[in-house]
């Protein structure tokens, strides 16, 4: 049986509610933090847990950091390290506190970070744990990062950023209600924040296609799409670096290997106005072929890039910019014949459903319109909508008005 995925979205004000984000996880906090905001993270420490960190950044990039609040449970020391990091100044307010039984390996946990007038108040599993005075203005915190020292340190169930407006009442959050049935084999993430990092649920194989749609902003400079093994802030293994440079205009490609550096550096020009025109929409399609990545721009073939490393080792997709106002992304989709993911608008992916291997690929769509189950579902939906509409008319008296005298 095919699979279908139905998304119902309720949108009000600002905020964020994410389910099952993949680690490492990075997301923008639109308009920054304010007094009264609360960030709640629920998850589970894994049996082999070593260390993980929750970081509140200001304008994070790979080569520049400013961390307003670093909250770092270390299982090998049985304590939490907390600090503030300033680029070119280093760590400036080191502190540590034993966490006792709060982060027991293999157990669930809840961390709440409440923004007060002059400090972060942190509770763990409902109990007060830490008060940390601001070393930098709270309002400049505009990015949240969760990362582990190793791959199997922690898993996150939910991340809830609750805003507090000027009248003192918590605003509604952006909610995503997922109704899941046996679904199609694709992943699609809508409107992810930049920089965007997500772990690929399955290995890349021949036929896998990554599609990125978005828009270049009027002052666009450069951006990059990276297919990586693992993720590091600097360096690491980057199988495919695709870097449009509008000041060229050209696209730089290459592979980065830890300890070796960049190899197979390539330079691909495109005429002004043909692709990535400032203020215009774009589509990048990267298809995994037998020996190479094949890239299309706006439906037109653009380049092929021979694999420098086995494509199967790729497990992280990253999109980043040099500046904050370079691009916005509408959607990221990854088609695969053996992957089913459920996603939310900010780029988190959950993969807690398993389906038959006999199902066919979803071809970068949320559902296959040829599915008999989908057709039956749509018919049922229409019938229920008609019944609901009739009930509303009856309750409001419109049926009596419309009935012939």
C-alpha positions as CSV (number, residue, x, y, z in Angstrom):
1,X,0.0,0.0,0.0
2,X,1.2,3.5,-0.8
3,X,1.8,6.1,1.8
4,X,0.3,9.5,2.3
5,X,1.2,12.4,4.5
6,X,-1.3,15.1,5.4
7,X,0.0,18.4,6.9
8,X,-2.4,20.8,8.7
9,X,-0.7,24.1,9.6
10,X,-1.9,26.6,12.2
11,X,0.1,29.8,12.2
12,X,0.0,32.6,14.8
13,X,2.6,35.3,15.6
14,X,6.1,33.9,16.2
15,X,7.8,31.1,18.0
16,X,8.7,27.5,17.3
17,X,7.7,24.0,18.1
18,X,9.8,21.3,16.5
19,X,9.5,17.5,16.9
20,X,12.5,15.1,16.7
21,X,15.1,17.4,15.2
22,X,18.2,15.6,14.0
23,X,21.5,16.3,15.8
24,X,23.5,18.5,15.1
25,X,20.6,21.0,14.9
26,X,20.8,24.7,14.1
27,X,17.9,27.1,13.6
28,X,17.5,30.9,13.4
29,X,15.5,32.6,16.2
30,X,13.6,35.3,14.2
31,X,14.0,38.7,15.8
32,X,16.1,37.3,18.7
33,X,15.2,36.6,22.3
34,X,13.3,38.9,24.7
35,X,12.6,38.9,28.4
36,X,9.9,36.4,29.2
37,X,10.8,34.0,26.3
38,X,11.2,30.4,27.3
39,X,13.0,27.6,25.4
40,X,12.1,24.0,26.4
41,X,14.0,21.0,25.2
42,X,12.9,17.5,25.9
43,X,15.0,14.4,25.0
44,X,16.8,11.4,26.1
45,X,20.5,10.7,26.9
46,X,21.7,7.6,25.2
47,X,23.5,4.8,27.1
48,X,26.9,5.7,25.5
49,X,26.4,9.5,26.1
50,X,29.6,11.5,26.5
51,X,28.7,15.1,26.1
52,X,26.3,17.4,24.4
53,X,25.7,21.2,24.3
54,X,22.9,23.7,23.9
55,X,24.2,27.0,22.5
56,X,22.5,30.4,22.1
57,X,24.5,32.2,19.3
58,X,24.7,35.6,17.8
59,X,25.2,35.5,14.0
60,X,26.9,32.1,14.0
61,X,29.1,31.2,11.0
62,X,31.8,28.5,10.5
63,X,34.7,30.9,11.0
64,X,33.2,33.2,13.6
65,X,31.4,32.6,16.9
66,X,29.7,34.5,19.6
67,X,27.9,32.3,22.1
68,X,25.8,34.1,24.7
69,X,25.0,31.0,26.6
70,X,26.8,27.6,26.4
71,X,25.1,24.8,28.4
72,X,27.2,21.7,28.2
73,X,26.3,18.5,30.2
74,X,29.4,16.3,30.4
75,X,28.7,12.7,31.4
76,X,32.4,11.9,31.7
77,X,32.7,14.5,34.5
78,X,29.1,14.3,35.8
79,X,28.7,18.0,35.6
80,X,27.4,20.8,33.5
81,X,29.8,23.4,32.1
82,X,28.3,26.9,31.3
83,X,30.0,29.9,29.8
84,X,30.0,32.7,27.2
85,X,32.3,32.8,24.2
86,X,33.3,36.0,22.3
87,X,35.1,35.8,19.0
88,X,38.8,36.7,19.4
89,X,38.2,36.9,23.2
90,X,37.5,33.2,24.0
91,X,35.6,31.9,26.9
92,X,35.0,34.6,29.5
93,X,32.9,33.2,32.3
94,X,33.6,29.5,32.9
95,X,31.5,27.8,35.5
96,X,30.5,24.2,36.3
97,X,28.0,22.4,38.5
98,X,27.4,18.8,39.3
99,X,24.1,17.6,37.7
100,X,23.6,14.7,40.2
101,X,20.8,12.4,38.8
102,X,19.4,15.0,36.4
103,X,21.1,13.6,33.2
104,X,21.2,9.8,33.9
105,X,22.4,7.9,30.9
106,X,19.5,6.3,29.0
107,X,16.8,8.5,30.7
108,X,14.6,11.2,29.5
109,X,15.2,14.9,30.5
110,X,13.6,18.3,30.1
111,X,15.7,21.5,30.1
112,X,13.9,24.9,30.3
113,X,15.7,28.1,29.7
114,X,13.7,31.2,30.8
115,X,14.9,34.7,29.8
116,X,14.7,37.0,32.8
117,X,15.6,40.7,33.1
118,X,19.3,40.1,33.7
119,X,19.8,36.3,33.6
120,X,18.9,32.9,32.2
121,X,17.0,30.7,34.7
122,X,17.6,27.1,33.9
123,X,15.4,24.2,35.2
124,X,16.1,20.5,34.7
125,X,13.2,18.1,35.0
126,X,11.2,20.8,36.7
127,X,13.7,21.7,39.4
128,X,15.7,24.9,39.5
129,X,19.3,24.2,38.4
130,X,21.2,27.3,37.4
131,X,21.0,31.1,37.2
132,X,23.4,32.6,34.7
133,X,23.9,36.4,34.4
134,X,23.9,37.9,30.9
135,X,27.4,38.7,29.7
136,X,26.0,40.2,26.4
137,X,22.7,41.8,25.5
138,X,19.9,39.2,25.4
139,X,18.3,40.6,22.3
140,X,21.3,39.8,20.0
141,X,20.8,36.0,20.5
142,X,19.4,35.0,17.1
143,X,20.4,31.3,16.7
144,X,19.9,28.1,18.6
145,X,22.3,25.1,18.3
146,X,22.1,21.6,19.8
147,X,25.0,19.3,19.1
148,X,26.6,16.2,20.6
149,X,30.3,15.4,21.1
150,X,29.7,12.2,19.3
151,X,26.8,10.8,17.1
152,X,25.2,8.7,19.9
153,X,25.1,11.1,22.8
154,X,21.6,12.5,22.8
155,X,18.3,12.4,20.9
156,X,15.8,15.3,21.1
157,X,12.1,14.7,21.2
158,X,10.9,18.3,21.0
159,X,12.1,21.9,21.0
160,X,9.6,24.6,22.1
161,X,10.4,28.3,21.8
162,X,7.6,30.2,23.6
163,X,7.5,33.9,23.1
164,X,6.3,36.5,25.5
165,X,4.8,39.7,24.0
166,X,4.9,43.2,25.4
167,X,1.5,42.8,27.2
168,X,2.9,39.9,29.2
169,X,0.9,37.1,27.6
170,X,2.6,34.3,25.9
171,X,1.9,34.3,22.1
172,X,0.8,31.4,20.1
173,X,3.4,29.3,18.6
174,X,3.7,28.0,15.0
175,X,2.2,24.5,15.2
176,X,2.4,21.7,12.8
177,X,-0.2,18.9,13.1
178,X,0.9,15.7,11.3
179,X,-1.7,13.2,10.3
180,X,0.3,10.2,9.1
181,X,-0.8,7.2,7.1
182,X,1.2,4.7,5.1
183,X,3.1,7.4,3.1
184,X,5.3,8.1,0.1
185,X,9.1,7.7,0.1
186,X,10.4,11.2,0.2
187,X,11.5,13.9,2.5
188,X,10.3,17.5,2.1
189,X,11.2,20.4,4.4
190,X,9.4,23.7,3.8
191,X,10.8,27.2,4.6
192,X,13.9,26.1,6.5
193,X,15.9,28.8,8.3
194,X,19.4,29.5,7.1
195,X,22.0,28.2,8.1
196,X,20.3,24.9,7.7
197,X,21.8,21.5,8.8
198,X,19.9,18.2,8.8
199,X,21.0,14.6,9.0
200,X,19.9,12.4,6.1
201,X,17.9,9.5,7.3
202,X,19.3,7.1,4.8
203,X,22.5,6.8,2.8
204,X,22.6,8.4,-0.6
205,X,22.3,5.9,-3.4
206,X,22.1,5.9,-7.2
207,X,18.9,7.7,-8.2
208,X,18.6,9.8,-5.0
209,X,17.8,13.4,-5.9
210,X,18.2,16.5,-3.7
211,X,16.0,19.5,-4.8
212,X,16.4,22.9,-3.3
213,X,14.0,25.7,-4.3
214,X,14.4,29.3,-3.1
215,X,15.0,32.9,-4.0
216,X,18.1,35.1,-4.2
217,X,17.7,38.3,-2.3
218,X,18.5,41.7,-3.8
219,X,21.9,42.0,-2.1
220,X,22.9,38.3,-2.6
221,X,26.6,37.6,-2.5
222,X,27.3,33.9,-2.1
223,X,25.8,30.8,-0.7
224,X,26.6,27.1,-0.5
225,X,25.0,23.7,-0.6
226,X,27.2,21.0,1.1
227,X,26.8,17.3,1.1
228,X,28.9,16.1,4.1
229,X,29.9,13.2,6.2
230,X,29.2,14.2,9.7
231,X,29.2,17.9,10.6
232,X,31.8,20.2,12.1
233,X,31.8,24.0,12.4
234,X,35.2,24.1,10.6
235,X,36.7,21.5,8.4
236,X,35.5,18.0,8.4
237,X,34.6,15.9,5.3
238,X,32.5,17.6,2.6
239,X,31.8,15.3,-0.3
240,X,30.3,18.0,-2.6
241,X,30.6,21.7,-2.1
242,X,28.3,23.7,-4.5
243,X,29.0,27.4,-4.1
244,X,27.2,29.9,-6.3
245,X,29.1,33.2,-6.2
246,X,27.0,36.1,-7.7
247,X,30.1,38.3,-7.7
248,X,31.5,36.0,-10.3
249,X,29.1,35.0,-11.6
250,X,30.2,31.4,-11.2
251,X,29.8,28.3,-9.2
252,X,32.7,26.8,-7.2
253,X,32.8,23.1,-6.6
254,X,35.1,20.9,-4.6
255,X,35.6,18.2,-2.0
256,X,37.1,18.8,1.5
257,X,38.9,16.0,3.4
258,X,39.9,16.5,7.0
259,X,43.7,16.8,7.2
260,X,44.1,17.2,3.5
261,X,42.1,20.2,2.5
262,X,40.2,21.0,-0.7
263,X,40.6,18.7,-3.7
264,X,39.2,18.7,-7.2
265,X,38.5,22.4,-7.1
266,X,36.3,23.5,-10.0
267,X,35.1,26.8,-11.5
268,X,31.9,26.9,-13.6
269,X,30.8,30.1,-15.1
270,X,27.3,31.1,-16.1
271,X,26.1,34.2,-18.0
272,X,24.7,37.2,-16.1
273,X,21.0,36.9,-15.8
274,X,20.8,33.2,-16.8
275,X,20.8,31.7,-13.2
276,X,20.5,33.0,-9.7
277,X,19.5,36.4,-10.9
278,X,19.1,38.8,-7.9
279,X,15.6,38.8,-6.5
280,X,14.5,35.8,-8.6
281,X,13.5,32.3,-7.7
282,X,15.8,29.3,-8.4
283,X,15.8,25.5,-8.4
284,X,18.9,23.3,-7.9
285,X,18.6,19.6,-8.5
286,X,21.4,17.3,-7.5
287,X,21.0,13.7,-8.6
288,X,23.3,10.9,-7.5
289,X,24.4,8.9,-10.5
290,X,26.6,5.8,-10.6
291,X,29.9,7.7,-10.6
292,X,29.0,11.4,-10.2
293,X,26.6,14.1,-9.0
294,X,24.6,15.6,-11.9
295,X,23.4,19.1,-11.3
296,X,20.5,21.0,-13.0
297,X,19.8,24.7,-12.5
298,X,16.2,25.7,-13.2
299,X,15.6,22.5,-15.1
300,X,18.7,22.9,-17.4
301,X,21.7,20.7,-17.1
302,X,24.6,22.6,-15.5
303,X,27.5,20.3,-14.5
304,X,28.6,16.8,-13.4
305,X,31.0,16.2,-10.5
306,X,32.8,12.9,-10.2
307,X,32.7,11.4,-6.7
308,X,36.0,11.9,-4.8
309,X,34.7,9.7,-1.9
310,X,32.0,7.0,-1.8
311,X,28.6,8.7,-2.0
312,X,27.3,6.2,0.6
313,X,29.2,8.0,3.4
314,X,27.2,11.2,3.0
315,X,24.8,11.7,5.9
316,X,24.4,15.5,6.4
317,X,23.0,18.2,4.2
318,X,23.9,21.8,4.8
319,X,22.9,25.1,3.3
320,X,24.6,28.2,4.5
321,X,25.3,31.8,3.4
322,X,28.2,34.2,3.8
323,X,25.8,36.9,5.0
324,X,22.3,36.8,6.5
325,X,20.6,38.5,3.5
326,X,21.7,36.3,0.6
327,X,18.9,33.8,0.0
328,X,15.7,32.4,1.4
329,X,14.8,28.7,0.9
330,X,11.3,27.6,0.1
331,X,11.8,23.9,0.2
332,X,14.3,21.1,0.4
333,X,13.4,17.6,-0.7
334,X,15.3,14.4,-0.9
335,X,13.7,11.5,-2.9
336,X,14.8,8.0,-1.9
337,X,13.5,4.5,-2.6
338,X,14.0,3.4,1.0
339,X,13.3,6.5,3.2
340,X,10.2,7.9,4.9
341,X,10.5,11.0,6.9
342,X,8.1,13.3,8.6
343,X,9.2,16.9,8.8
344,X,8.3,20.3,10.0
345,X,8.7,23.8,8.5
346,X,12.0,24.5,10.2
347,X,14.0,21.6,8.9
348,X,13.6,18.9,11.5
349,X,13.1,15.3,10.4
350,X,11.7,12.4,12.3
351,X,12.2,8.8,11.1
352,X,10.3,6.7,13.5
353,X,8.1,5.0,10.9
354,X,9.1,1.9,9.0
355,X,7.4,0.9,5.8
356,X,7.5,-2.0,3.3
357,X,10.5,-2.0,1.0
358,X,8.1,-3.0,-1.8
359,X,6.7,0.6,-2.0
360,X,7.8,2.8,-4.9
361,X,9.7,6.1,-4.6
362,X,7.7,9.3,-4.0
363,X,9.5,11.3,-6.7
364,X,9.9,14.4,-4.4
365,X,6.1,14.8,-3.7
366,X,4.4,14.3,-0.4
367,X,2.0,11.7,-1.8
368,X,1.3,9.7,-4.9
369,X,-2.0,10.9,-6.4
370,X,-2.4,7.5,-8.1
371,X,-2.8,5.7,-4.8
372,X,-6.2,4.1,-4.4
373,X,-5.9,4.8,-0.7
374,X,-5.4,8.5,-1.3
375,X,-8.4,8.7,-3.6
376,X,-10.6,7.0,-1.0
377,X,-9.3,9.4,1.6
378,X,-10.0,12.4,-0.5
379,X,-13.5,11.2,-1.3
380,X,-14.1,10.7,2.4
381,X,-12.7,14.1,3.2
382,X,-15.1,15.7,0.7
383,X,-18.1,13.9,2.1
384,X,-17.3,14.8,5.6
385,X,-16.8,18.4,4.6
386,X,-20.3,18.5,2.9
387,X,-21.9,17.0,6.1
388,X,-20.1,19.5,8.2
389,X,-21.2,22.4,6.0
390,X,-24.9,21.2,6.1
391,X,-24.7,20.9,9.9
392,X,-23.4,24.5,10.1
393,X,-26.2,25.7,7.9
394,X,-28.8,23.9,10.0
395,X,-27.4,25.3,13.2
396,X,-27.4,28.9,11.9
397,X,-30.9,28.6,10.5
398,X,-29.9,29.1,6.9
399,X,-31.6,25.9,5.8
400,X,-35.0,27.3,7.0
401,X,-34.4,30.5,5.1
402,X,-33.5,28.7,1.9
403,X,-36.5,26.1,2.1
404,X,-39.3,27.0,-0.3
405,X,-42.4,28.3,1.4
